[in-house]
Amino acid sequence: MGAACERSPGVMIAVLRLPLETIEVALADRTNVHVANHNAPGQTVIAGPAADVDAVVPRLEDAGGHVRRLAVEGPFHTPAMAPAMVAVDRLLQRLPTREPAVPLVTGQSAQVLTTASEVAAALIEGILAPVQWVAVQRRLVELGVELAIEVGSAGVLAAMARRTVPDLRVVPVTTPGDIAALLDATPAAA
């Protein structure tokens, strides 16, 4: 993915306070700017070449959005990452695989995957596909998940979950001290 970023540099910008539909309208005539992540209600990430993304920013701000450039290497989850798909596919073909012990909810469609081949395909397709994190969180709740544990990321995903699925118990573990809160939140082992 790093090599793809070097070949096709770009940026990612978080767009806050706008519904996804408004963002999609703002991007309609910008074929090089893509929705990369739909993270939470009122939080979407767009990506593409810097000049093209920067040209869309005034539209988003005029619509009431707040934008924040992300500190990332390039325009992930966009067609610029296509070369990485080939490299990841080659790598996955060399690795031993087995059927997953726990179903995986894929980030690009929130579908439940239960076979090794489905997981491998999702890993490759997920390089280009926008991350549908809102749909994933909702699917987890539909599947009966009652507790989400985030390890790392400074609680960013936990904050998104609290906005998207407020009835889900979420425990961020960002420091060793947070482990006590995690133990308090999980049922005792039988």
N, C-alpha and C positions, 0 to 999 in steps of 0.2 A: 504494500500500500504506500510505503514511503517512496518507492520508485515511481509509482503512478502519480503521486503528488508532485514529484520533481518534473515529470513530463507535462502534467496539466495542473499547474498551481492554481490555488483558489482559496476561498475563505468560507467560513460558516458564521452565520449571524442568528442569534436567538431573537425571535420576535415575540414580545410579551404584550398582553392585553388585547389581542385581536383574535377573533375566531378563525379557524383554518380556512373557511370559505372566503373570507375577506382577503386573506393572504394569497390564496389561489387566484383570485381575480386580479390582484396586483401583479402577479407573475405571468398572467395569460399571454402577454406578447414578448416575454423574455425566455426564449427557448434554452438558454444556457444557465438559467437559475431554477433550482429545484427545491421542493420541500424535501428535506433530508430526515427530519424527525418530527413526529407529532407527539410531544412529550406529556402534555397535560392540557386541560382546558385553558386557553389563553397563553400557551407556550408552545411555539413551533420553531423549528430551526430550518433556515434556508441555506443553500450552498451553491457555489459556482465560481466562475472567474471573478476576481475582486472588482474589476470595473463594472461588470454586469450586475453584481450584487449591490454595489454602491449606488448604481443608477436607480434601483428599486427602493432604496431606503427612504427617500422623500415621500413616495407614495404611501408607504407603510406608516410613516410618522403623521402624514396628513390625515390618514384614516384613524388616528388615535393610538397607534402602536408605539411601543418603546423598543428600541433595538440595542443589542449588545453583541459586539464582535467576540467570538470565542477564540481562545488561545489554542488553536489546533494547527496541524501541519498542512491541511488541505481540505478540499471539498468532498468529504466522505459521503457515502450513500448517494452518489451521483454517477452519471456515465463516465466521468473522469477516472473512476476507479476500475474501469473495465479490464485493463491489463492485470490487475491484481487477481481477478477471477481465475485467469489462466494459471497463475502461479499457485494459488490456493488449491485449485482442482488437482494440479499435479502432486502437490504435497499430500492431500487427502488420499489420493490413489495409492500412495506408498505406505500409508499408515495402516496398522491393523485396526479393524473396527469390530464392534459387537453391538448387539441390540441394546438400547438404553434401558437402564433399570427403572428410571423415572421418566414419564413422558416430558417432552420439551414443548413449550409454547413458543412458537417462532415469532421473532420480532417483526417480520415483514407482513404477516397476515393474521397473527394471533391464532393460527391453527395448531391443534395438538398433534405432535409428531411422536410416533411410537417405534419407528424402525431406524436402523443405522443409515440406510440409504436416504430416507427422508431428512434426517439430521444433516448428513453430508451435503445434500442438495440445498438445504436452507442456509448452511454456512457459506456456500458459494453465492447463492442468490442474494443473501443479505448484504453482500459487499456493495451492491448497486441499489438495492431496494430501500425506500424510505423506512425508517424505524417507526412502527405503529405502536408506540409505547402506551398510549391511551387504551387502545384495543387490547393489548396484552394484559394490562392491569385489570381491565373489566373481565377478561376471559378467566384470569386466575380466580377472581371472586365467584364467577359462574361455576367454576370447577370445585368450589368449596374451600378454597384457601381462606383461612381466618387470621393468619399471622404472616407478615412479610418481614424478612430480616435483610437489611442492606449492610453489606460489609464494604467499607471504604467510601469513596466519592463524597466525603464530607456531608452526608445526609441529603444530597441532591435528589436522589431517586425517592427517598422517603418523603420529602416535601412534595414531590409530584404526586405520589400515591395518596397523600392526605387530601390533595385537591381533587383527584380523579375518583377515588373510591374511599370516601371519608369513613365508611363503616369498617374498613379493614384496619386491623391493628398493625402498626408499623413500628419497628424498632431499628433505628440506625446504630450500627456499631462502627464508630469512626476512631475510637481510641481504646486502649486496653481497659480503661475504667468503665466503658460502656458494656462490657461483658456481664457485669452484675445486673444491669437493666435487662439484658437479654435473658439471663437465667430466671429473673423474676417474671418475665413475660411468657416463658415457655412452660408447658405443663411438666410436672415431675415425671421422670421415667418410671414406668410401671414395673 
